[in-house]
Amino acid sequence: MKVLISTDIEGVAGVYHHEQTRQGNPEYERARLLMAHEANAAIAGAFDAGATEVLVNDSHGGFRNMPPDVLDARARVVQGKPRYLSMVAGVEEGVDAVCMVGYHSRAQGRGILAHTINGFAFAGIWFGDQELGEAGVYGALAGEYGAPVVMGSGDDMFIAENRPLFPHATFVQTKRATGYYSGVSLSPEQSRHAIRAGVEEALAARANALPLVFKGPLVVTLRCQSPGLADLFCQWPNFERVDGVNLRFTAETVEAAVRMLNCCSAMSTMLR
C-alpha cells in the first residue's frame, strides 16, 4: 500500500495567525516544526496500518517548510515549486490513498486563516456549480489519478465543508474556530496522537472510499479579490470576464484547471 500525505500549516494545532505561516519570523520557525511533527504522526499512522511506502508532500506556501531532517526517515519527501500537481504531487506515482493533514476551510469561510490557494488573489473557486476549497480542488485532482482522499485534519469549519465531498473519509478535528484569527486547540501532543490514530483508522477502511471525480470539460469560475486582479488574469485569452471580479474558463481536465489557477496565483505577485 502506497500512501500520499499532503501537509498544510493553517490547520495545524496551535496555528492561528499569518505570522506563523510566513517565513522570516520566530513564530513561523515554531509553526513549521508543529507542521512537521503532525506530518510525522500521519506517517507513523500509515505504517501502523501496513503501508509499504509513504510520500509526504510539503503543501504550504513555497512548499519547503518542513525541515527534512526532522521528518520520519521512512517517508520520501516532496518539496519545492513549481510543480504541476502542486499539493498532491506524488499521486502520479500510483498511490492507493491520500491523507490531508493541517488543512483549512475555503476562502470567505469561517475557519481559521480560511483561504483557497492564494488568499491575496482568490475569493472563491467553483468547478461547475460546486464551490471548492483546497481540499476539494486537490482531492479532485487526486481523484483524476484514481486516488481517494481517506483522511483529513484541521478545524471544525474545514471538516464541515469537506465531509460531504469525502463522506467515507476519517476526519480529525485539531481545533475549533472562533474567528479568522482565533480558536480553541488541542495541544500539539493530543493532536499528533489523534492524527496517528485517524490515519491508521482511515487506511484500514480505505476500501469504502471512492475517488472524487469531476468529469471534463469543466467550467471553472474564479472570483478575484479585486477588479485589478481580474484585469490581470484576463490577459489569458481563454478567460471570459463575467463581471468586475468573476472570471470563467473551460478546462478539459482537473489537472488543466489546477495548472491554470496556479498560473494566475503566480501572476498575482505583480500586483502585491
Order of alpha helices (4+ residues) and beta strands (2+ residues): beta-alpha-beta-beta-beta-beta-beta-alpha-beta-alpha-beta-beta-alpha-beta-alpha-beta-beta-alpha
